[in-house]
Amino acid sequence: MAAVFLVTLYEYSPLFYIAVVFVCFLVTSGLVLGWFGWDVPVILRNSEEIESSESVSKKQMRQVKNPFGLEIPHPAAVSITRGITLTPDCLEDCILTCYWGCSVQKLHEALQKHTYCFRIKTPQALENALYSEYIYRQQYFIKKNDKEEKYCQLPDDAQTADFGPVPRSCYPLVALLTLADEEDREIYDIISMVSVIHIPDESYRLPCRILYQYLLLAQGQFHDLKQLFMSASNSSPPSSSASGESSADKSLLEKIGLAEADSELCEENSKDCVICQNGTVNWVLLPCRHTCLCDGCVKYFQQCPMCRQFVQESFPLCSKKEQDKDEPTHIFQDVPHGADF
């Protein structure tokens, strides 16, 4: 009966064509404008649209002051024969200890011992955990806020031309920064920082860079320090009226732990949200670590707008109260509570 009815409409009623076209128009419009809740390009959505039905979990964060900083000022000039120049930047008096040819296995065992056995807050504690499985050791005293370059090099009698093929059993260089005064170790949550540095040699010629940085906490945890990927859209040339915004951006970069060289590069770029181009970037998306959304746009996304990877967790760089304050402070590092970052 339904088929007969449709055939009758088709033969005798021009309204049938009108109805079919109208229904097709409604369905197409609904798909394009997202009336049915399906994922469609955000550029086609209304700015006042409701939030996404599936919310992304917000990671609980706590802000910790990081007293350590370490940079490689001239990575292109680094090699096994020429050595390496390091620039420490510490908020307190510290000790920089460099271990050449440190055992990979012993270093990671030492990090586990920091959690389960004893705290690595002095160079001697790390050496006891390494069982002296390294080729050469150098140590420097770093004064507070002193950015003097420190030169490290293997001695000639070490007779080390390379550290073997990949995968290697030892790291070329491990740099340990620890607080010099016992009183400072009671003040800071972060008591030491371990930096694993790649140095090019005959077997592995990739440029010098910091491979890993581990922050060791007084409570026994250690966190893998990772760089955030900030959005970098072009901005207008800097002017005197923008000096306040520039200082605010620098303070934000210091909070997330970017190096000074990286901050100088990022200062040339704006920190506007990649979606609305108006709000200030404030949210870090995990696991891709893209920092590209403001407080208003983050609630509409389940996928990163930069790489399209699904967002498992997210956290803000600073709260709204902190955004309202214009206080140049010390270097901070955002570290998730109870998880590696």
Phi and psi in degrees as a GROMACS rama.xvg file:
@    title "Ramachandran Plot"
@    xaxis  label "Phi"
@    yaxis  label "Psi"
@TYPE xy
-63.607  -40.4728  ALA-2
-65.4564  -41.7494  ALA-3
-62.5826  -38.8024  VAL-4
-65.2561  -41.5267  PHE-5
-67.4475  -38.9105  LEU-6
-64.6125  -38.7741  VAL-7
-62.9968  -43.655  THR-8
-62.3661  -39.2833  LEU-9
-64.9175  -36.3869  TYR-10
-84.7339  -34.489  GLU-11
-114.801  -12.8304  TYR-12
-122.529  114.362  SER-13
-67.3815  -15.7441  PRO-14
-65.7357  -21.2397  LEU-15
-61.082  -43.7123  PHE-16
-64.1853  -41.2219  TYR-17
-63.2593  -42.5392  ILE-18
-63.9567  -42.2165  ALA-19
-63.5867  -45.4225  VAL-20
-63.1709  -39.6689  VAL-21
-65.713  -43.1553  PHE-22
-63.8769  -43.8765  VAL-23
-61.1714  -37.8567  CYS-24
-64.7605  -42.9022  PHE-25
-64.6157  -43.8165  LEU-26
-64.107  -44.0464  VAL-27
-63.9527  -43.1692  THR-28
-63.3778  -39.8187  SER-29
-63.741  -39.6501  GLY-30
-66.2255  -43.3032  LEU-31
-68.4337  -43.0855  VAL-32
-88.1014  -1.83839  LEU-33
73.8101  30.9325  GLY-34
-65.4472  -24.8202  TRP-35
-94.9778  7.09348  PHE-36
81.7234  9.50155  GLY-37
-82.1396  160.562  TRP-38
-74.6552  118.355  ASP-39
-132.493  162.022  VAL-40
-54.665  134.363  PRO-41
-66.5227  -26.0867  VAL-42
-62.9406  -21.3278  ILE-43
-92.5316  -3.82519  LEU-44
-91.6716  158.552  ARG-45
-73.5149  140.414  ASN-46
-65.8426  -19.6997  SER-47
-99.6955  16.4711  GLU-48
-63.9706  153.063  GLU-49
-69.381  163.596  ILE-50
-68.0309  163.164  GLU-51
-61.8937  141.524  SER-52
-68.1088  -31.4318  SER-53
-102.417  108.568  GLU-54
-82.0496  143.323  SER-55
-85.4057  134.736  VAL-56
-66.7195  140.775  SER-57
-97.7985  122.292  LYS-58
-74.4809  134.079  LYS-59
-76.5265  126.067  GLN-60
-119.615  155.526  MET-61
-135.096  141.863  ARG-62
-91.2347  128.516  GLN-63
-126.235  135.065  VAL-64
-79.6192  126.324  LYS-65
-101.441  110.973  ASN-66
-81.4992  -3.00159  PRO-67
-111.461  146.409  PHE-68
-150.541  140.593  GLY-69
-146.863  130.684  LEU-70
-132.334  159.706  GLU-71
-111.325  101.061  ILE-72
-69.748  -31.1786  PRO-73
-131.06  71.7447  HIS-74
-65.1999  -28.1495  PRO-75
-69.907  -22.9062  ALA-76
-93.6971  4.56631  ALA-77
-87.8255  137.698  VAL-78
-159.688  172.698  SER-79
-63.9389  -40.3648  ILE-80
-78.6001  -38.2188  THR-81
-85.9404  -16.1252  ARG-82
83.2918  -165.269  GLY-83
-142.839  147.118  ILE-84
-110.07  126.72  THR-85
-115.07  143.164  LEU-86
-119.134  100.135  THR-87
-79.9197  150.561  PRO-88
-142.277  97.7737  ASP-89
-119.219  147.659  CYS-90
-80.7612  -15.719  LEU-91
-136.07  171.555  GLU-92
-62.7912  130.39  ASP-93
-135.239  170.169  CYS-94
-121.085  124.66  ILE-95
-101.97  119.21  LEU-96
-120.712  125.791  THR-97
-111.396  131.088  CYS-98
-117.079  114.99  TYR-99
-87.3359  136.498  TRP-100
64.4109  42.3158  GLY-101
-77.076  137.453  CYS-102
-63.7175  130.311  SER-103
-63.3947  -47.9553  VAL-104
-62.9749  -44.1044  GLN-105
-68.0919  -33.1823  LYS-106
-65.6871  -45.0567  LEU-107
-71.7752  -30.0007  HIS-108
-65.6634  -36.5232  GLU-109
-65.1274  -38.0473  ALA-110
-64.4803  -37.5328  LEU-111
-69.1595  -35.4906  GLN-112
-66.3372  -31.3093  LYS-113
-61.0662  -32.625  HIS-114
-80.8799  -42.7446  THR-115
-107.269  -18.9096  TYR-116
-116.451  -70.6462  CYS-117
-142.446  160.175  PHE-118
-87.5181  133.19  ARG-119
-89.8552  88.7984  ILE-120
-119.564  2.24909  LYS-121
-138.292  157.03  THR-122
-59.3521  -35.226  PRO-123
-63.4409  -36.2636  GLN-124
-64.409  -40.7811  ALA-125
-68.3403  -39.7356  LEU-126
-64.356  -36.2025  GLU-127
-65.7676  -36.3868  ASN-128
-74.3266  -28.5925  ALA-129
-81.4295  -13.4632  LEU-130
56.0937  34.4402  TYR-131
58.5178  28.6529  SER-132
-88.4083  73.2132  GLU-133
-153.147  163.463  TYR-134
-84.8553  -45.8096  ILE-135
-150.404  150.919  TYR-136
-130.859  135.373  ARG-137
-130.771  146.828  GLN-138
-140.087  140.963  GLN-139
-135.882  147.462  TYR-140
-95.7343  126.685  PHE-141
-110.274  120.927  ILE-142
-78.2573  158.611  LYS-143
-57.7555  128.503  LYS-144
58.8853  20.8605  ASN-145
-91.7252  120.447  ASP-146
-105.874  28.5004  LYS-147
-67.306  135.491  GLU-148
-70.7596  138.513  GLU-149
-114.29  128.769  LYS-150
-99.4414  128.569  TYR-151
-123.129  136.157  CYS-152
-155.356  145.372  GLN-153
-70.5303  142.064  LEU-154
-69.8598  159.703  PRO-155
-64.4091  -32.4184  ASP-156
-75.2919  -6.25299  ASP-157
-68.6245  -30.1398  ALA-158
51.6253  49.6098  GLN-159
-115.908  110.09  THR-160
-91.1495  -28.5065  ALA-161
-158.286  173.72  ASP-162
-110.832  25.0271  PHE-163
87.8871  170.22  GLY-164
-73.2177  164.377  PRO-165
-85.1753  138.651  VAL-166
-76.4483  141.83  PRO-167
-95.0903  155.833  ARG-168
-94.2632  -8.13079  SER-169
-143.466  148.367  CYS-170
-83.1203  142.909  TYR-171
-58.7112  -45.443  PRO-172
-149.135  134.381  LEU-173
-123.238  122.59  VAL-174
-108.038  126.464  ALA-175
-112.502  125.395  LEU-176
-110.223  123.985  LEU-177
-130.924  155.117  THR-178
-74.3531  135.744  LEU-179
-78.3497  -35.4993  ALA-180
-97.5242  139.189  ASP-181
-63.8244  -34.5569  GLU-182
-64.8189  -37.1033  GLU-183
-66.4368  -31.3037  ASP-184
-67.7208  -22.6662  ARG-185
-83.0611  -19.487  GLU-186
-86.4992  -43.9837  ILE-187
-91.4415  142.753  TYR-188
-72.4306  -37.4638  ASP-189
-89.3973  118.467  ILE-190
-105.744  -14.5482  ILE-191
-162.886  160.4  SER-192
-136.172  129.416  MET-193
-108.694  123.996  VAL-194
-116.148  125.73  SER-195
-99.8818  121.078  VAL-196
-118.057  130.612  ILE-197
-88.0304  133.716  HIS-198
-123.286  124.278  ILE-199
-65.5474  143.509  PRO-200
-143.217  -166.909  ASP-201
-66.1289  -30.7274  GLU-202
-88.0396  -26.5804  SER-203
-143.781  101.149  TYR-204
-96.3583  10.6154  ARG-205
-60.6659  148.893  LEU-206
-59.9449  155.374  PRO-207
-65.6356  137.708  CYS-208
-164.285  164.499  ARG-209
-84.3943  119.19  ILE-210
-79.5212  -50.1028  LEU-211
-140.664  150.823  TYR-212
-135.79  125.177  GLN-213
-114.27  128.108  TYR-214
-96.6048  122.825  LEU-215
-102.421  124.054  LEU-216
-97.1425  155.201  LEU-217
-66.0594  -24.8192  ALA-218
-78.9999  -8.55663  GLN-219
111.643  -13.1841  GLY-220
-80.161  160.106  GLN-221
-136.64  143.412  PHE-222
-124.58  137.796  HIS-223
-82.6379  112.821  ASP-224
-78.0918  122.347  LEU-225
-124.296  149.357  LYS-226
-82.46  144.043  GLN-227
-92.6157  148.277  LEU-228
-100.408  103.567  PHE-229
-83.1557  147.325  MET-230
-68.4935  142.592  SER-231
-132.705  74.7456  ALA-232
-90.1632  152.152  SER-233
-66.7832  144.986  ASN-234
-127.389  167.492  SER-235
-72.7445  159.182  SER-236
-58.4015  143.703  PRO-237
-66.6621  146.963  PRO-238
-136.126  174.104  SER-239
-66.377  -29.2451  SER-240
-72.5276  -16.5433  SER-241
-98.3918  11.0567  ALA-242
-65.1249  -35.3477  SER-243
-66.019  -40.9305  GLY-244
-66.7474  -37.9515  GLU-245
-62.9374  -42.0498  SER-246
-66.9632  -34.1262  SER-247
-67.1331  -40.6825  ALA-248
-63.9093  -39.9941  ASP-249
-63.817  -41.0461  LYS-250
-62.9537  -37.856  SER-251
-65.8723  -41.5106  LEU-252
-65.9963  -36.2154  LEU-253
-65.0082  -34.7148  GLU-254
-66.0139  -35.2936  LYS-255
-88.9529  0.839005  ILE-256
86.2355  17.5676  GLY-257
-71.3071  148.299  LEU-258
-69.7938  161.823  ALA-259
-64.1808  -37.5042  GLU-260
-64.2773  -38.5347  ALA-261
-67.8247  -36.6081  ASP-262
-67.3553  -35.244  SER-263
-64.6617  -35.8586  GLU-264
-70.4739  -40.7596  LEU-265
-73.1448  -23.3176  CYS-266
-65.2147  -21.4433  GLU-267
-77.2542  -9.27676  GLU-268
-114.861  153.506  ASN-269
-79.3502  160.957  SER-270
-115.958  34.5094  LYS-271
-80.0245  151.292  ASP-272
-58.9789  136.953  CYS-273
-71.6049  -12.0709  VAL-274
-96.0226  -61.3865  ILE-275
-88.3493  -15.6999  CYS-276
58.0223  24.0645  GLN-277
-130.721  -48.7472  ASN-278
-75.4102  158.555  GLY-279
-80.776  133.701  THR-280
-60.1833  129.495  VAL-281
-143.874  -11.3806  ASN-282
-113.576  134.412  TRP-283
-101.395  127.592  VAL-284
-99.9915  133.251  LEU-285
-115.203  143.342  LEU-286
-93.9783  1.23279  PRO-287
-75.8549  -20.0759  CYS-288
67.7662  22.9237  ARG-289
-77.0595  133.583  HIS-290
-115.305  93.621  THR-291
-143.743  2.0032  CYS-292
-121.4  149.083  LEU-293
-93.4286  178.658  CYS-294
-64.1163  -30.9003  ASP-295
-79.5706  -29.761  GLY-296
-95.6233  -19.5655  CYS-297
-64.2441  -27.5009  VAL-298
-73.881  -11.4158  LYS-299
-94.3414  -0.733438  TYR-300
-119.229  133.828  PHE-301
-110.336  -10.154  GLN-302
-125.952  146.662  GLN-303
-66.5881  127.922  CYS-304
-69.9116  -12.0259  PRO-305
-89.1564  -46.7897  MET-306
-118.096  -4.47827  CYS-307
67.3185  14.3174  ARG-308
-77.0726  141.966  GLN-309
-65.2344  136.606  PHE-310
-87.0982  119.546  VAL-311
-89.695  -39.7374  GLN-312
-147.016  164.445  GLU-313
-151.431  157.428  SER-314
-150.53  151.075  PHE-315
-85.1191  147.916  PRO-316
-69.1498  -37.4433  LEU-317
-154.023  154.338  CYS-318
-76.5742  170.704  SER-319
-63.1791  -33.9898  LYS-320
-64.6946  -39.4279  LYS-321
-70.4291  -32.34  GLU-322
-66.1268  -33.0298  GLN-323
-74.083  -20.6635  ASP-324
-86.9518  138.797  LYS-325
-115.126  68.7229  ASP-326
-116.612  115.336  GLU-327
-70.6  118.579  PRO-328
-118.927  -163.713  THR-329
-81.4592  178.764  HIS-330
-76.3389  129.828  ILE-331
-119.262  159.049  PHE-332
-133.489  123.179  GLN-333
-80.3595  118.959  ASP-334
-127.082  126.181  VAL-335
-66.2049  143.545  PRO-336
-76.7283  117.126  HIS-337
79.0488  18.5577  GLY-338
-152.243  152.448  ALA-339
-71.2663  146.263  ASP-340
